[in-house]
Amino acid sequence: MVLAGNDCVGVTLIMRNSLIDMMNDHFVMTARAKDVREKQILWRHLVPNALLPTFTIVFLSLGFIFGGAIAVEYVFTYPGLGQLTVVSIGSKDFPMLQALFLLFSAAVIVANLVADILYAQLDPRVRAA
């Protein structure tokens, strides 16, 4: 999935801040005390834990991706659901708009459901809750 420029910056900052927040956690200090290499600490301990909030933000931004698709399809005249939405708005085809908005909202809900299921697979603590 490709994100827009501003979304990539936000995701990068969230990942960076998550990594910085966890640098002094007990499991990192324990790994350092066991003389684990910094590269292994980063990739085996820090990155999987820092990916959890990043993962959530990426899946929540799916609604903005649909909104961007509508704009891109309209500007570049690509045939698709975005252009169909714009044409339906212009012709005041309300049943079509209702169906399109239902489809877009269902896609966002399904994406969030998939994110929650995958989140439980990535973090065993969530499964217990």
Beta strands, then each sheet from edge to edge (+ up, - down):
end
